[in-house]
Amino acid sequence: MNTDQINELRDMLDRYYAAETTPDEEKHLLDLLSDTDLPEEFLPDRESLSSMASLLPPDGFETRLSERIDSLASKETDKSQKTVKPHSASVIQWFMTAAAAMLIAVTALTRIATPTPHPTPLTPEETYEQATMALMVFSDALNKGYAAIERADATTADASEKTAEALAAIGIYFPAD
């Protein structure tokens, strides 16, 4: 490794540990660290960054996760329209479980994807921005769950009404709630 590459590596490591690098710069940094002529002083950095890189989710993971949740919600909606369920509690429980799982996955991935070997305090603006983003993700998940719950309730109410009408047609009546 020549002197220019070593200086570039030191600069990039400083920026990396200050959380100022882009994903492309981080890939370049890993390339620099994988050089066979890497000085010994950088070996701990190579080991640390390589192990952290292996923990990152694959590209497009969040998009695929969101699409999968939407797909499952769509299938559940289709099923609920075809099948009369006695209670919407199981649908509610499923969507709340899915929202909780998504929140846990996003939280875990966020913690894994943001390595901070040398913690630096965040400014109030950065803290506010991160909190706002987390709340928006959580709000979106809840809104999807609530929309599905409302559809399930409407389907259940419609099915109950049709069942009551069919029973009334054959002379069986139930008291109104």
Backbone bond lengths (Angstrom), bond angles and torsions (degrees), N, CA, C in turn:
res aa  C-N    CA-C-N  psi(-1)  N-CA   C-N-CA  omega(-1)  CA-C   N-CA-C  phi
1 M - - - 1.445 - - 1.532 108.00 -
2 N 1.333 116.46 133.83 1.459 118.25 -179.24 1.530 110.73 -87.95
3 T 1.328 115.68 173.58 1.469 121.78 -175.65 1.521 111.64 -63.17
4 D 1.327 118.34 -38.72 1.466 121.28 179.15 1.531 111.06 -63.18
5 Q 1.312 116.42 -42.07 1.461 120.32 179.19 1.527 111.04 -66.44
6 I 1.321 116.85 -38.96 1.470 120.48 178.63 1.522 109.87 -65.12
7 N 1.331 117.76 -42.60 1.475 121.05 177.94 1.527 110.34 -64.47
8 E 1.330 116.31 -41.66 1.467 119.71 177.54 1.529 110.29 -62.33
9 L 1.328 116.80 -41.86 1.457 121.51 179.14 1.525 111.31 -62.25
10 R 1.330 116.76 -44.85 1.477 119.81 178.24 1.525 110.86 -61.05
11 D 1.334 116.48 -44.31 1.464 121.15 179.99 1.530 110.77 -62.10
12 M 1.334 115.87 -46.11 1.463 119.43 -179.30 1.526 111.94 -65.98
13 L 1.332 117.41 -37.66 1.467 119.62 177.12 1.521 111.13 -64.17
14 D 1.335 116.90 -41.79 1.465 119.97 177.00 1.525 110.63 -59.85
15 R 1.325 116.29 -44.46 1.462 120.59 179.83 1.527 110.85 -68.37
16 Y 1.337 116.60 -36.81 1.464 120.39 178.92 1.525 110.72 -63.38
17 Y 1.330 116.51 -48.27 1.459 120.40 -178.71 1.533 111.96 -68.95
18 A 1.330 116.92 -19.23 1.468 120.60 174.82 1.531 110.99 -91.21
19 A 1.346 116.85 5.25 1.472 123.54 179.79 1.522 111.49 59.32
20 E 1.321 115.76 42.42 1.459 120.82 -179.36 1.527 112.76 -115.63
21 T 1.316 118.88 13.05 1.461 121.55 -178.05 1.523 110.53 -101.10
22 T 1.319 114.94 152.65 1.463 121.16 175.21 1.525 108.42 -89.43
23 P 1.323 117.40 165.91 1.476 119.00 176.92 1.533 112.82 -58.31
24 D 1.337 117.69 -37.90 1.469 119.61 177.93 1.524 111.04 -65.35
25 E 1.330 116.80 -40.38 1.468 119.77 178.08 1.526 110.73 -65.25
26 E 1.322 116.63 -35.75 1.461 119.92 179.07 1.529 110.90 -66.93
27 K 1.340 116.85 -36.12 1.473 119.60 175.60 1.529 109.92 -65.13
28 H 1.333 116.45 -42.03 1.461 120.38 178.23 1.530 110.11 -63.59
29 L 1.330 116.59 -39.89 1.460 121.11 177.96 1.535 110.25 -60.80
30 L 1.329 117.15 -43.70 1.472 120.06 177.50 1.525 110.75 -62.86
31 D 1.336 116.56 -36.56 1.470 119.55 176.74 1.526 110.69 -63.15
32 L 1.340 116.00 -43.88 1.467 119.50 178.70 1.529 110.92 -61.99
33 L 1.321 115.90 -40.77 1.469 119.88 -178.46 1.525 112.36 -71.58
34 S 1.320 117.77 -19.57 1.458 119.47 -179.40 1.535 112.31 -87.48
35 D 1.331 116.91 1.81 1.468 121.49 178.18 1.530 109.53 -60.55
36 T 1.334 116.01 136.88 1.470 120.21 -178.53 1.526 112.52 -69.94
37 D 1.344 116.86 -21.85 1.462 120.81 179.28 1.526 112.08 -96.74
38 L 1.316 117.50 25.99 1.462 121.65 -177.81 1.530 110.34 -65.71
39 P 1.341 117.25 128.10 1.468 119.40 176.89 1.527 111.00 -60.46
40 E 1.305 115.82 151.36 1.461 122.36 -175.39 1.526 112.87 -60.30
41 E 1.322 117.35 -31.02 1.471 120.03 -178.44 1.531 112.51 -62.35
42 F 1.348 117.74 -21.02 1.461 121.65 -178.28 1.528 113.21 -97.24
43 L 1.301 118.34 -1.74 1.466 120.93 -178.38 1.530 112.70 -60.86
44 P 1.362 120.02 -42.61 1.469 118.58 176.74 1.538 112.09 -61.53
45 D 1.346 116.59 -36.62 1.465 119.86 177.85 1.526 110.55 -64.76
46 R 1.340 116.46 -42.32 1.469 120.74 178.40 1.519 109.99 -58.48
47 E 1.330 115.83 -48.82 1.467 120.36 -177.87 1.526 110.96 -63.05
48 S 1.317 116.72 -44.45 1.462 121.19 -178.44 1.523 111.79 -64.54
49 L 1.327 117.33 -50.15 1.456 120.57 -177.68 1.519 112.05 -68.61
50 S 1.306 117.44 -35.31 1.467 120.39 178.16 1.528 110.64 -65.23
51 S 1.326 116.54 -42.24 1.463 118.50 -179.90 1.515 111.20 -69.55
52 M 1.340 117.71 -36.21 1.469 119.77 177.43 1.524 111.06 -69.11
53 A 1.321 117.67 -36.69 1.464 121.15 179.46 1.522 110.80 -63.58
54 S 1.332 116.49 -32.12 1.465 118.94 179.68 1.530 111.66 -72.77
55 L 1.334 118.01 -16.95 1.464 121.50 179.50 1.516 113.50 -89.05
56 L 1.318 117.75 -13.96 1.452 120.86 -177.76 1.524 110.16 -68.78
57 P 1.342 116.40 144.65 1.463 118.51 176.73 1.521 109.46 -68.50
58 P 1.317 117.50 153.57 1.460 119.85 179.63 1.528 110.95 -66.40
59 D 1.327 116.48 159.22 1.460 120.87 178.77 1.523 109.63 -57.05
60 G 1.316 116.41 136.99 1.458 122.04 177.38 1.516 114.34 79.10
61 F 1.336 118.07 9.11 1.467 120.56 -176.91 1.528 111.56 -61.07
62 E 1.330 116.77 -46.65 1.468 120.01 -177.50 1.524 110.94 -62.90
63 T 1.325 116.98 -39.05 1.457 120.74 178.96 1.526 110.40 -64.96
64 R 1.340 116.72 -46.42 1.462 119.84 179.65 1.527 111.16 -63.86
65 L 1.325 117.57 -38.06 1.464 121.04 178.83 1.525 110.26 -63.56
66 S 1.318 116.23 -45.97 1.463 120.47 179.50 1.532 111.25 -62.99
67 E 1.341 116.90 -43.32 1.468 120.48 178.44 1.526 110.86 -63.03
68 R 1.316 117.48 -38.84 1.467 121.20 179.82 1.522 110.75 -65.33
69 I 1.320 116.82 -42.64 1.470 120.53 178.46 1.523 109.90 -63.77
70 D 1.348 116.80 -43.62 1.463 119.99 177.92 1.521 111.13 -62.34
71 S 1.336 116.48 -39.67 1.465 121.12 179.19 1.527 110.63 -63.21
72 L 1.321 116.17 -45.66 1.470 119.41 178.64 1.522 111.30 -64.17
73 A 1.327 116.89 -38.72 1.466 120.26 178.41 1.522 110.00 -64.69
74 S 1.329 117.34 -40.16 1.460 121.63 179.09 1.526 110.51 -64.33
75 K 1.335 117.16 -44.05 1.464 120.83 178.84 1.531 110.38 -62.90
76 E 1.326 116.12 -40.57 1.466 120.21 -179.99 1.525 110.00 -64.76
77 T 1.332 116.91 -39.24 1.468 121.14 178.66 1.523 109.64 -64.96
78 D 1.344 116.42 -43.66 1.460 120.05 178.33 1.516 111.10 -60.92
79 K 1.341 116.94 -42.56 1.466 121.51 178.86 1.526 110.39 -62.66
80 S 1.342 116.09 -43.96 1.462 118.92 -176.18 1.519 111.20 -67.96
81 Q 1.322 117.57 -25.51 1.457 119.92 177.22 1.519 111.15 -77.10
82 K 1.333 118.21 -27.07 1.452 122.42 -179.28 1.522 112.19 -89.70
83 T 1.319 117.54 -31.58 1.455 122.80 -173.54 1.521 109.65 -116.02
84 V 1.309 116.83 133.79 1.453 121.23 176.69 1.517 107.83 -85.07
85 K 1.314 116.55 121.40 1.455 120.73 179.22 1.529 107.87 -102.87
86 P 1.323 116.79 140.24 1.450 119.00 -178.05 1.527 112.39 -67.92
87 H 1.319 118.44 -30.66 1.456 121.56 -178.21 1.516 108.59 -140.63
88 S 1.322 115.25 144.32 1.466 118.65 177.49 1.532 110.29 -88.70
89 A 1.326 116.94 3.93 1.469 120.01 -178.05 1.526 111.42 -62.22
90 S 1.338 117.09 -37.83 1.464 118.47 -179.54 1.521 111.10 -67.55
91 V 1.329 117.45 -35.87 1.466 121.32 177.24 1.525 109.72 -66.81
92 I 1.313 115.71 -44.69 1.467 120.78 178.86 1.525 109.33 -60.33
93 Q 1.307 116.37 -45.90 1.465 120.48 -179.35 1.526 110.65 -62.21
94 W 1.340 117.63 -40.97 1.462 120.95 179.72 1.525 110.87 -62.60
95 F 1.333 117.87 -46.49 1.457 120.52 -178.34 1.526 112.00 -68.55
96 M 1.308 117.36 -36.72 1.465 119.20 177.57 1.534 109.65 -67.44
97 T 1.332 116.91 -37.18 1.459 120.35 176.55 1.520 110.77 -64.76
98 A 1.333 116.69 -42.77 1.465 120.64 179.23 1.530 110.60 -63.83
99 A 1.331 117.13 -42.60 1.469 120.09 179.06 1.529 110.75 -64.56
100 A 1.322 116.56 -41.26 1.465 119.71 179.00 1.523 111.02 -66.05
101 A 1.329 116.97 -40.54 1.465 120.32 179.02 1.524 110.80 -64.01
102 M 1.329 115.90 -40.49 1.466 119.43 178.68 1.525 110.35 -64.74
103 L 1.318 117.42 -42.69 1.459 121.01 179.14 1.530 110.71 -62.35
104 I 1.317 117.08 -42.59 1.465 120.88 179.18 1.525 110.06 -64.99
105 A 1.334 117.20 -43.24 1.469 120.80 -179.68 1.524 111.17 -63.04
106 V 1.329 116.43 -45.41 1.470 119.62 -179.64 1.522 110.13 -64.42
107 T 1.327 117.16 -41.94 1.468 120.67 179.16 1.524 110.76 -63.21
108 A 1.322 116.99 -45.94 1.469 120.36 -179.47 1.520 110.85 -64.23
109 L 1.319 116.92 -43.72 1.462 120.26 -179.51 1.521 111.26 -66.18
110 T 1.317 116.94 -36.40 1.457 120.24 178.30 1.519 110.15 -64.76
111 R 1.317 116.77 -41.97 1.470 119.74 179.50 1.522 111.29 -67.40
112 I 1.331 117.40 -38.25 1.464 120.87 179.51 1.521 110.53 -71.18
113 A 1.330 116.80 -39.76 1.460 121.21 -172.52 1.522 113.35 -78.22
114 T 1.320 118.69 -7.11 1.457 119.98 -178.77 1.523 109.81 -118.41
115 P 1.344 116.58 76.90 1.464 118.76 179.37 1.526 110.48 -71.15
116 T 1.317 116.01 132.89 1.458 120.97 177.88 1.519 109.01 -135.31
117 P 1.356 116.57 79.95 1.456 118.89 -179.76 1.529 112.13 -62.33
118 H 1.334 116.58 -33.25 1.456 121.69 177.56 1.513 107.19 -118.95
119 P 1.353 117.83 91.60 1.458 119.51 -174.02 1.528 111.81 -58.97
120 T 1.315 113.44 134.12 1.458 119.59 175.07 1.516 107.00 -118.68
121 P 1.310 117.56 135.51 1.458 119.22 -178.65 1.532 110.67 -66.39
122 L 1.316 115.15 142.21 1.459 120.39 178.13 1.526 109.46 -84.63
123 T 1.305 114.81 150.35 1.460 118.80 174.12 1.519 107.64 -74.45
124 P 1.319 117.34 160.51 1.472 118.81 177.60 1.535 112.11 -57.86
125 E 1.323 117.38 -34.87 1.461 120.43 -179.80 1.530 110.86 -66.73
126 E 1.348 116.28 -41.94 1.457 120.24 179.01 1.532 110.66 -66.19
127 T 1.315 116.27 -40.86 1.461 120.60 177.96 1.522 110.46 -61.95
128 Y 1.332 116.79 -44.78 1.463 121.79 178.87 1.525 110.50 -61.49
129 E 1.328 116.93 -43.10 1.461 121.78 -179.17 1.526 110.93 -63.37
130 Q 1.338 116.83 -44.39 1.462 119.97 179.83 1.525 111.46 -66.71
131 A 1.319 116.83 -40.97 1.467 120.19 178.79 1.529 110.51 -64.62
132 T 1.324 116.81 -41.16 1.463 121.35 178.75 1.528 110.49 -62.10
133 M 1.330 116.31 -43.77 1.471 119.96 -179.71 1.523 110.58 -63.62
134 A 1.313 117.16 -43.73 1.471 120.47 -179.91 1.530 110.95 -63.17
135 L 1.318 116.52 -41.37 1.465 120.06 179.18 1.526 111.32 -67.16
136 M 1.322 117.91 -34.47 1.462 120.70 178.19 1.532 110.83 -66.82
137 V 1.324 116.67 -40.47 1.467 120.56 177.95 1.529 109.31 -64.05
138 F 1.316 116.21 -44.98 1.465 120.92 179.68 1.527 110.57 -63.81
139 S 1.342 116.69 -42.84 1.463 121.68 179.48 1.527 110.90 -61.97
140 D 1.312 117.42 -42.39 1.460 121.34 179.05 1.523 110.69 -61.30
141 A 1.325 116.08 -43.79 1.463 120.06 179.06 1.529 111.03 -62.77
142 L 1.322 116.68 -43.65 1.469 120.17 178.74 1.525 111.21 -64.41
143 N 1.330 117.58 -42.08 1.461 120.39 -179.83 1.526 111.17 -61.60
144 K 1.332 117.33 -40.65 1.464 119.91 176.70 1.525 110.14 -62.42
145 G 1.330 116.44 -41.70 1.461 120.20 179.25 1.519 112.19 -65.22
146 Y 1.337 116.71 -43.43 1.467 120.34 179.46 1.521 111.43 -65.01
147 A 1.319 118.27 -39.09 1.467 121.30 178.79 1.532 110.01 -62.45
148 A 1.317 116.50 -41.79 1.463 120.29 179.25 1.526 110.71 -67.24
149 I 1.310 116.67 -37.78 1.467 120.82 178.20 1.524 110.08 -63.69
150 E 1.328 116.48 -43.12 1.469 119.96 179.60 1.528 110.77 -63.07
151 R 1.342 117.44 -41.03 1.468 120.13 177.70 1.530 110.33 -64.05
152 A 1.321 116.37 -40.99 1.464 119.96 -179.78 1.527 110.43 -65.87
153 D 1.330 117.56 -41.29 1.467 121.04 178.03 1.525 111.14 -62.88
154 A 1.334 116.09 -42.05 1.468 119.72 179.73 1.523 110.30 -64.71
155 T 1.322 117.02 -41.60 1.464 121.25 179.21 1.529 110.22 -64.49
156 T 1.317 116.88 -42.29 1.459 121.14 179.42 1.526 111.11 -65.08
157 A 1.336 116.46 -43.02 1.470 120.17 178.95 1.520 110.53 -63.21
158 D 1.328 117.23 -42.40 1.459 121.45 179.45 1.532 110.75 -63.30
159 A 1.331 116.34 -44.37 1.466 120.95 179.77 1.529 110.84 -64.85
160 S 1.322 116.45 -40.08 1.472 120.20 178.94 1.522 110.76 -63.78
161 E 1.322 115.69 -41.89 1.469 120.37 179.99 1.532 110.45 -63.80
162 K 1.332 116.99 -45.17 1.466 120.64 179.41 1.526 111.10 -64.51
163 T 1.324 117.18 -37.99 1.457 121.05 178.23 1.526 110.51 -64.97
164 A 1.337 115.91 -44.24 1.470 120.00 178.98 1.532 110.76 -62.06
165 E 1.338 116.48 -40.28 1.473 119.97 178.62 1.528 110.80 -65.07
166 A 1.330 116.34 -42.28 1.463 119.95 -179.91 1.532 110.75 -64.69
167 L 1.333 115.82 -41.30 1.471 119.42 178.31 1.527 110.99 -67.24
168 A 1.335 116.08 -38.54 1.466 119.93 178.62 1.527 109.95 -64.32
169 A 1.326 117.12 -34.35 1.459 120.73 -179.67 1.527 111.51 -64.58
170 I 1.336 117.45 -26.88 1.473 119.64 178.87 1.527 111.52 -102.38
171 G 1.355 115.67 7.63 1.453 119.62 172.77 1.510 115.96 94.37
172 I 1.315 118.53 15.64 1.464 121.14 177.67 1.518 107.29 -108.93
173 Y 1.348 115.28 122.56 1.460 119.77 -177.61 1.516 110.43 -119.54
174 F 1.325 115.47 144.07 1.461 121.94 175.71 1.519 107.75 -117.57
175 P 1.335 116.42 142.41 1.467 117.78 178.37 1.530 110.84 -64.72
176 A 1.330 117.05 146.61 1.459 121.91 178.95 1.525 108.59 -72.74
177 D 1.347 115.56 146.94 1.467 120.64 179.39 1.500 111.63 -72.97
